[in-house]
Amino acid sequence: MEMVEYIADTPINLSKPFDLNFIHTFGTVFKVVDNNAESANLCFGIESDGKRYFVKFAGAPKENIDLGTVEESVEWLKQAAWTYQALEHKNLIKFIKGEEIGGGYAAVFEWVDAECIGISYPAARQKFLNLPTQAKLQAFDDILNFHAHVAEREYVAIDFYSDQVMYSFENGQTTICDIDFYRESPYYGDKGLWGSANFVSPEECVPGSRVDEVTMVYTMGATAFSIFTDHSRDYEVWTLSRQAYDVAAKAVSNDRDMRQQSVQQFRREWKESRL
């Protein structure tokens, strides 16, 4: 039986009764940030003592969860809390604390005044795609630099795609807002495909395959195509030089041995292609 709770005048569909009043202990809810069916998490914008925070909660019995169970979502978010701390970076949303509360687990982050630029947010995405080339190059450099940092820490990006990227049209700041499933490298997945089909490598589609830094090179190449062609791999719609296209195309080769063998190599070739 479906139940509906209201937070900040926003309906939240639940599969059974669940008390969400604990969320007010963090402060005043000014926004329910994301109530999609794909995730078991609930996300809120919270204001307290003149500051704004982003709170992600796992443990509520959301209706029609597409990814995992409520119990799994709690464990995933607990694990993610450690990942945000391990990968702290100027282009990553800042983790403040995590705590068990309300029969589940909440992760608290600094609020980011920016917009998601993924395909789930078409208006913001089109606004981003219409930016001058130099602004998009800087945004991609920010994404690439963060993932070079991820590789240096011996982690690998799992479930990364454009919905995980926020961009401030006011100051040009790029922020990665979701690394919940990033794992220590190498990672041997047991679930097959995670994330968007536009970003995942062939090996990520096969349960038990090795996912590592070479996989992340593919992810970065796919990210370049998402920014400079809106996902098409055709050179005819590529908006940068032929040299830059060749670097990105090499990165998304189905053959792992044909890709750049590290994010640093990809980053070096990418920079050289723009000289």
N, C-alpha and C positions, 0 to 999 in steps of 0.2 A: 504494500500500500504506500503510495507516494505521499510524503509530507512536505509542506512548504514552510520554511522559516524566512523571516524578513530581517535583514541587517541593512541599516542605512537605506531603508525603503526599497531594497533590492531583494527579489525572491531567490531563495536557495532551495533547490529541490533535493530532498532527502528520501532514502528508502524506508526510514523508520524514525520515530521521534528521537531528537538529540538536542540537548541544551547547548546553545552557542553563546549564552550570556557571558561566559568567561572571557570572551574576546574583549569585552569592555574594560577588563583589568589593565589592558595595555594602553588605554586611552579612548578617545572618541573616534569612532569609525566614520571616515568621510567618504570612503569609496570601497565597494567590492570590486577588486581589481580584475579578477578573472574567474568566471564561474562556468568554464567549459566542461564538457563531459569527458574529454580525453584524459584528464588528470583526476586523481583522487583527492588532490589538495584543494583547499579553499584559501584565497589570497585577499588581503585587506590593506587599504591605506588607513593608517592610524595617526592621529595627532595627539601629542602629549607634551605639556609644558612648552608650547610654542614650537615644537619640532615635529617633523613628519617621519613616519616609519612605514616600511613594507613588512607585513607579517604573513608568513605562509604557514598554514596549519594542516596537518595530516591527522586523521582519526575520525572525521565525520563520515557518516554513512551516506555519501552522495548517491543520487539516483543514476543508474546506467553508467557506471565507471567503465571506461574502455581499457584502462591500463592498470593491471594488477588488482590487488584487493586492498581493503582498508588497512588490514594488518601489515601488508607489505609496504604500503605507502608510509606508514609510521617509521618502519625500519629504514626505508630509503632516505627519508628526510633526516633521520638521526645521522646516517652515514654521510649525507651531503653536508651537514654542518661542519664535519671535519675537513671535507674537501674545500669548502670556501675558505677555511682558515689556512689550509696548506697552500692554496693557490692565490692568496691575497695579492692584488695588483691594482694599479690606478684605473684600469679599464674594466674591473670587475666590481659588481655591486658589493658594497661593504657589509659584511656579516657582523652583527653586534653580539647576539647571544642566541642560544637555543634552550628550550626548557620543556619538560613534561607538564602538560596542563590540559584540563578539560577532557581527560580520558584519551589524549593523543600527544602530539608533539608540535611545538611551534618554533619556527625560526624567524628571528627578527633582523631586519636589515635597514640601513639608511634608505630613505626615500629618494628616488631619482626623478627629477623633473625632466622627463624625456618621453619619446613615443616609440613603441615597438614598430619596427620597419619590416616585419615578415608578411607573408602572404595572407595571414589571418587578419591583418590590419590594412586593407587595401588603400584607404585614403592616405594614411601616413606613408605607406610604401611608395605610392606614386609620387608623393611630395618629395621623398628621398631620391627616387630615381630621376627626378627633374632637377636635382641640384647640379651646380657646376661640377665638371669632372674633377677638379682639384679637391673639392670637398669630399667627394666619394673616394678618391684615392687616399685621403687622410683617414677616412673611416675604415677603409680596408687595411691600411697600415696598422691602425689601432687593434683591429681584430687579429691580424697576423702577428703583431708583437706580443699580444696576450698569449697566443697559442705557442709561440716560441718559448715563452715563459713556462707554459704548461709542459712542454717537452723537456725543458731543462729540469723541471721538478719530477720528471719521469712519470708523468700522467698522460692519459690520452683522452681526447674529446669523444664522448659518447652522446648521441642524441642532440648534436649541435645543428641548428639551422637558423634561418633568418629571424624567426620569431623570438629567438633568444637575444637579439640585438636591439638595444634602445639607442636612439639618437636625439640629441637636443638640437632643435632648429634655432635655438637662441644663441648657444655658444659653441656648437660643433663638437661637443663631447660625445664620444661613443662609449656605451656601457654594455658589457655582457651581463645579462640579468638572470641566467639560469644555467648552472653547471651541475645540476643535481645528480646526473648519471656519469659524470667524468670519473674515470677509474685509474688506478695505478697501472702502468704499462709494463709488460703486455697484458692484455685482457682477453680472456676466452669466453665470449658471450654464450649464453645458453638459451637465448630467446629469439635469435635471428634478428630481423629488421627492427631497428629503433629509429625514430625520427622521420624526417621527410625524405621521400624517394629522390628528391633533387640533390641531396647531400650525401647519402650513404654510399659507401664503396661496395664493390661486389662481395668482398669478404665479410662485411657486416651483415649480409643477408643469409649467411650460412651459420647455423648454430654450431658453436665449438671452434670456429675459426679464430686465428690469431689476429687481434686488433692492436695496433701499435702506432709508432710515430709515422711509419709509411702510410698507414691508414689516415692519419691526421693530415698528411700532405694532400691526399685526395679531398678531404674535407675543405681545406683551404683553397684548392683549385675550384671546387664547386662553389665556394663562397665568392670567389672572383667572378665567376659566370653569373651568380645571382645579382651581383652589383652592376656589372658592366654589360650585361645582355638581358637581364631579367630571366635568367636560367637557361636560355638557349645556348647550345654549344657550337652554333654556326658562326663562322668567321664573318659572314656577311652582315651580321647585326652587332658584332663586337665593336665597342666604342673607343678602344685604345689601339696601340700600335700592333703590327704583326708580331713583333718580338714578344710583347706582353701576352698576346694570344697563345703563342707557342709554349710559353712557360706554364700558363694555366692549363692548356690542353695536355701537356706532358703530365701534369699533376693528377689529372683525372683519367689516366690510362687504366684500363681494366687489368692490365698486367702490372703487378706491383713492382717488378724489376725495372720497368720502363719509367717509373715515376722518379722524382727527386727522392733521395733516400733519407732526408731529414727536413724538418721545417726550416732549419737554418739555411740549408741548401736552396730550398724554394724561395726563401726570403731574399737570399743573395742574388739569385737569378732574376727574381722579380724586380729588384732595385736596378740591376744592370740593364734590364729591358727598357727602363724608362730614361736612361741617359741620352 
